[in-house]
């Protein structure tokens, strides 16, 4: 079997969920990590747990003394999920094992999400979400009423977000997938929100760019007869700054759109229904998360529109400059035509003078010839000389004029 075809086919099984029974604690952490940082995380995890982890895989599930540990590698981040069976009468929000806390502390600078899910049976319900320490909780029945989820989305003293899931009728398979959806919602929500600080920073930059572009557009409209070169220079500098800004943010905004789609999809898969008078979990998340996504999308669209406006103004200025260049070229051509016409007139005058001069010399030669004949005693009558030499001189002059015309023509 071809290795590539096998890898593509096995993508269907690449990221299985952890299947378990309640009661249990699930500790989930997401770290921003490139390939090198991910390898370092796995190496540290291997040293801490004494187990070997294959960096070539995209995920791996191992069992550690009844605890199930799963790591996953994504494009921009890596996740660790540890399922620990809950001991009777134990703290509902127990701290993670010491070795896991050590790993999290070592990579705390890149930690983007930390979530603790407490999974219990419906018989362990304490009567209210506030009894679990939630403040202004949100809750819903999920999975068609087979489970209930509570949370207030407040971070505890350790920076962990807490969720409570009460299982009413989910089997191990469905329970694992339901918890996975909840963890993905939180992880991808945080990853999508990474662009919010960048969007707020860009909003100030784009305002300055819009003011500058508006000023350049006004100058272009009001100074139609002015030299467009200074405007082109200023616009080129603005376009360069816009391109740098777009290059810096384009990937981040695209990632936000992709992560947000996953969050929306996972919330729909919860199949929520309302309980009591509390807001539904998905409604609570979307009430603030959706505006964040829309704000980032609006900033991205604003950035793209500004770049397109700058490109259009650049085209207008270049058209103006091209028209001016063509006008200058036309003026130069007219000047050259006038100069050529003057040179032609001068040349004609010179040719006329040349014919006169040549005629003068020809007739002078004829006169000298006649005088020489008379000196030799040959009598030449004036009428005879004029009858012979006149047509001959005219023919020679006509021949010279024809030769000059031939040279000019060719």
C-alpha positions in Angstrom: 0.0 0.0 0.0 1.3 3.5 -0.9 2.3 5.3 2.3 0.6 8.6 1.3 -2.7 6.9 0.5 -2.6 5.1 3.8 -1.9 8.4 5.7 -4.8 10.1 3.9 -7.2 7.3 4.6 -6.2 7.1 8.3 -7.0 10.8 8.8 -10.5 9.6 9.7 -9.0 8.0 12.8 -6.3 10.6 13.5 -7.8 12.3 16.5 -10.0 10.0 18.6 -11.6 11.1 21.9 -10.9 9.8 25.3 -13.7 7.4 26.3 -14.4 7.1 30.0 -17.1 6.9 32.7 -18.0 9.4 35.3 -17.0 10.6 37.9 -13.8 12.1 36.5 -11.7 15.2 36.2 -10.4 16.3 32.8 -7.5 18.8 32.7 -7.0 20.3 29.3 -4.2 22.7 28.3 -3.4 24.4 25.0 0.1 25.8 24.2 1.1 28.0 21.3 3.9 26.0 19.8 5.8 25.6 16.5 7.4 22.3 15.5 10.5 22.9 17.6 8.6 24.0 20.7 6.3 21.0 20.3 9.2 18.6 20.3 10.6 20.3 23.4 7.2 19.9 25.1 7.0 16.2 24.4 10.6 15.8 25.6 9.8 17.5 28.9 6.6 15.4 29.2 8.6 12.2 28.6 11.2 13.1 31.2 8.4 13.9 33.7 6.3 10.8 33.1 9.0 8.4 32.2 7.2 7.5 29.0 8.3 7.8 25.4 6.3 10.0 23.0 6.6 9.9 19.2 7.0 13.4 17.8 6.2 12.1 14.3 2.6 11.5 15.3 -0.2 14.1 15.4 -1.6 12.6 18.6 -1.0 9.9 21.1 -3.0 8.4 24.0 -1.1 6.7 26.9 -2.3 5.3 30.3 -0.5 6.3 33.4 -1.6 4.4 36.6 -5.3 4.5 35.6 -5.1 8.1 34.2 -5.4 8.6 30.5 -3.1 11.3 28.9 -3.6 12.5 25.4 -1.5 15.0 23.5 -2.3 16.5 20.1 -0.3 18.6 17.7 -2.1 21.3 15.6 -0.8 23.9 13.2 -0.2 26.6 15.7 -0.7 25.0 19.1 -0.4 21.7 21.0 -2.8 20.3 23.6 -2.5 18.1 26.6 -5.6 16.4 28.1 -5.4 14.3 31.2 -8.4 12.2 32.4 -8.2 11.4 36.1 -11.0 9.3 37.8 -12.5 11.2 40.6 -12.2 9.7 44.0 -15.3 9.6 46.3 -15.6 12.7 48.5 -12.7 14.4 46.8 -12.5 18.1 46.0 -14.7 18.8 43.0 -12.1 21.2 41.6 -9.0 19.2 42.6 -5.6 20.5 41.4 -3.9 18.6 38.6 -1.2 16.0 39.5 2.2 17.6 40.4 4.0 16.4 37.3 1.4 17.9 35.0 1.5 21.2 37.0 5.2 21.2 36.6 4.9 20.8 32.8 2.3 23.6 32.6 4.4 25.9 34.7 7.5 25.3 32.5 5.5 26.3 29.4 3.2 28.8 31.1 4.4 31.7 28.8 2.8 30.0 25.8 -0.3 28.7 27.6 -3.4 29.9 25.7 -6.1 27.9 27.4 -6.5 25.9 30.6 -9.9 24.2 31.3 -11.0 21.8 34.0 -14.1 19.7 33.3 -15.7 18.0 36.3 -17.9 15.0 35.0 -20.3 13.5 37.5 -23.5 11.5 37.4 -26.8 13.2 37.9 -27.2 11.7 41.3 -24.2 13.8 42.6 -26.0 17.1 41.7 -25.8 19.5 44.6 -29.0 21.3 43.8 -27.6 24.4 42.2 -24.7 25.6 40.1 -23.7 28.1 42.8 -23.0 25.2 45.1 -20.1 24.4 42.8 -18.7 27.9 43.1 -20.1 29.3 39.9 -21.0 33.0 39.8 -23.8 34.0 37.4 -23.7 30.6 35.7 -24.8 29.6 32.2 -26.1 26.2 31.6 -27.9 24.0 29.1 -29.1 20.5 28.5 -27.0 19.0 25.7 -27.0 15.8 23.6 -30.7 15.8 23.3 -31.2 16.1 27.1 -28.7 13.3 28.0 -26.4 15.7 29.9 -26.3 19.1 31.5 -23.4 21.5 31.3 -22.7 24.4 33.6 -20.1 27.1 33.6 -19.5 30.8 34.4 -16.4 31.4 32.3 -14.5 33.1 35.2 -10.9 32.1 35.7 -10.0 30.8 39.1 -6.9 31.8 41.1 -4.8 29.5 38.9 -6.1 30.9 35.7 -8.3 27.8 34.9 -11.8 27.9 33.4 -14.1 25.4 35.1 -17.0 23.5 33.5 -19.4 21.0 35.1 -21.0 18.2 33.1 -23.7 16.1 34.7 -24.2 12.8 32.8 -27.8 11.6 32.6 -27.7 9.0 29.8 -24.5 9.2 27.8 -22.4 6.1 27.3 -18.6 6.2 27.4 -18.3 6.9 23.7 -20.8 9.8 23.6 -19.5 11.2 26.9 -15.9 11.4 25.5 -17.1 13.1 22.4 -19.3 15.6 24.4 -16.3 16.5 26.6 -14.1 16.9 23.5 -16.6 19.3 22.0 -16.6 21.4 25.1 -12.8 21.5 25.2 -12.6 22.3 21.5 -15.0 25.2 21.9 -12.8 26.7 24.6 -9.5 26.1 22.9 -10.6 27.4 19.4 -12.4 30.3 21.0 -9.2 31.4 22.6 -7.2 30.8 19.5 -9.7 32.8 17.5 -9.5 35.6 20.0 -5.7 36.0 19.6 -6.3 38.4 16.7 -8.4 40.8 18.9 -5.4 42.8 20.3 -3.9 43.0 16.8 -7.2 44.2 15.4 -7.5 47.0 18.0 -3.9 48.0 17.3 -4.6 48.0 13.5 -7.7 50.1 14.0 -5.6 53.1 15.1 -3.1 52.5 12.3 -5.8 52.3 9.6 -7.5 55.5 10.8 -4.2 57.3 10.3 -3.8 55.6 6.9 -7.3 56.6 5.9 -6.7 60.2 6.8 -3.5 60.2 4.8 -5.1 58.6 1.8 -8.0 61.1 1.9 -5.5 64.0 1.9 -3.7 62.5 -1.1 -7.0 62.0 -2.9 -8.0 65.7 -2.2 -4.7 66.9 -3.5 -5.1 64.8 -6.6 -8.6 66.3 -7.2 -7.6 69.9 -6.5 -4.3 70.1 -8.2 -5.0 68.6 -11.6 -2.4 70.7 -13.3 0.3 70.1 -10.7 3.2 67.6 -11.1 1.9 64.2 -10.0 5.4 62.9 -9.0 5.3 64.1 -5.4 1.8 62.5 -5.0 3.1 59.3 -6.5 6.0 59.2 -4.1 3.8 59.8 -1.1 1.3 57.2 -2.3 4.0 54.6 -2.9 5.2 55.0 0.7 1.6 54.7 2.0 1.1 51.6 -0.1 4.3 50.0 1.3 3.1 50.6 4.8 -0.3 49.1 4.0 1.3 46.1 2.5 3.5 45.6 5.5 0.4 45.9 7.7 -1.5 43.4 5.6 1.4 40.9 5.6 1.6 41.1 9.4 -2.1 40.5 10.0 -3.4 38.5 7.0 -2.5 35.1 8.4 -3.8 35.9 11.9 -7.2 37.1 10.6 -7.5 34.0 8.3 -6.8 31.8 11.3 -9.5 33.6 13.3 -12.1 32.9 10.6 -11.2 29.2 10.5 -11.2 28.8 14.3 -14.5 30.7 14.6 -16.1 28.4 12.1 -15.1 25.4 14.2 -16.5 27.0 17.4 -19.8 27.7 15.7 -19.9 24.2 14.4 -19.2 22.6 17.8 -21.8 24.7 19.5 -24.4 23.5 17.0 -23.3 19.9 17.7 -24.1 20.4 21.4 -27.9 20.4 20.5 -28.7 22.7 23.5 -31.9 23.3 25.2 -32.7 25.8 28.0 -32.8 24.9 31.7 -34.2 27.1 34.4 -33.9 30.8 33.7 -30.1 30.8 33.0 -28.7 31.7 29.6 -27.7 28.7 27.5 -24.0 27.9 27.3 -23.7 28.5 23.6 -25.7 31.7 23.8 -23.5 33.0 26.5 -20.3 32.3 24.5 -21.6 33.6 21.2 -22.9 36.9 22.8 -19.4 38.1 23.2 -17.4 35.8 20.9 -19.4 36.5 17.7 -18.8 40.4 18.0 -15.1 39.6 18.5 -15.0 37.6 15.2 -17.0 40.2 13.4 -14.8 43.0 14.6 -11.7 41.2 13.4 -13.3 40.5 10.1 -14.4 44.1 9.8 -10.8 45.3 10.4 -9.5 42.9 7.9 -12.0 44.0 5.3 -11.2 47.6 6.1 -7.6 46.9 5.6 -8.2 45.2 2.2 -10.5 48.1 1.1 -8.0 50.7 2.0 -5.3 48.9 0.0 -7.6 48.7 -3.0 -8.4 52.4 -2.7 -4.7 53.2 -2.6 -4.2 51.0 -5.7 -7.0 52.9 -7.6 -5.6 56.3 -6.7 -2.2 55.1 -7.8 -3.6 54.0 -11.1 -5.2 57.5 -11.5 -2.0 59.3 -10.7 0.0 57.0 -13.1 -2.6 57.7 -15.8 -2.2 61.5 -15.2 1.6 61.1 -15.4 1.3 59.0 -18.6 -0.9 61.6 -20.2 1.5 64.4 -19.3 4.4 62.3 -20.7 2.5 61.8 -23.9 1.8 65.5 -24.2 5.4 66.2 -23.7 6.3 63.6 -26.4 3.8 65.2 -28.7 5.3 68.7 -28.1 8.8 67.3 -28.7 7.6 65.7 -32.0 6.0 68.9 -33.1 9.3 70.8 -32.3 11.2 68.2 -34.3 8.8 68.5 -37.2 9.2 72.3 -37.2 13.0 72.0 -37.1 12.9 69.5 -40.0 10.7 71.8 -42.0 13.1 74.7 -41.4 16.1 72.5 -42.3 14.2 71.5 -45.5 13.6 75.1 -46.4 17.3 75.9 -45.8 18.3 72.9 -47.8 16.2 74.0 -50.7 17.7 77.5 -50.6 21.2 76.0 -50.5 20.3 73.8 -53.5 19.0 76.8 -55.4 22.2 78.8 -54.6 24.3 75.8 -55.5 22.6 75.6 -59.0 23.2 79.3 -59.5 26.8 79.0 -58.5 27.3 75.9 -60.7 25.6 77.7 -63.6 27.9 80.7 -63.1 31.0 78.5 -63.2 29.8 76.6 -66.2 29.1 79.7 -68.2 32.5 81.1 -67.0 34.2 78.0 -68.3 32.4 78.4 -71.6 33.4 82.0 -71.8 37.1 81.1 -71.1 36.8 78.4 -73.8 35.6 80.8 -76.3 38.2 83.4 -75.4 40.9 80.7 -75.9 39.5 79.8 -79.3 39.7 83.5 -80.3 43.3 83.7 -79.0 44.1 80.7 -81.3 42.7 82.6 -84.3 39.4 80.7 -84.5 36.6 83.1 -85.1 33.4 82.3 -83.2 30.3 84.3 -83.9 28.3 85.3 -80.8 25.0 84.0 -82.2 26.5 80.6 -83.0 28.1 80.4 -79.5 24.8 81.3 -77.9 22.9 78.7 -80.0 25.3 76.0 -79.0 26.4 76.8 -75.5 22.9 78.0 -74.3 21.1 74.7 -74.7 24.2 72.8 -73.6 24.5 74.8 -70.4 20.8 74.5 -69.7 21.0 70.7 -70.2 24.0 70.5 -67.8 22.1 72.6 -65.2 19.0 70.5 -65.6 21.1 67.3 -65.2 22.6 68.7 -62.0 19.1 69.6 -60.6 17.8 66.1 -61.5 20.8 64.5 -59.7 20.2 66.6 -56.6 16.5 65.7 -56.6 17.4 61.9 -56.9 19.8 62.1 -54.0 17.2 63.9 -51.8 14.5 61.3 -52.8 16.7 58.3 -51.8 
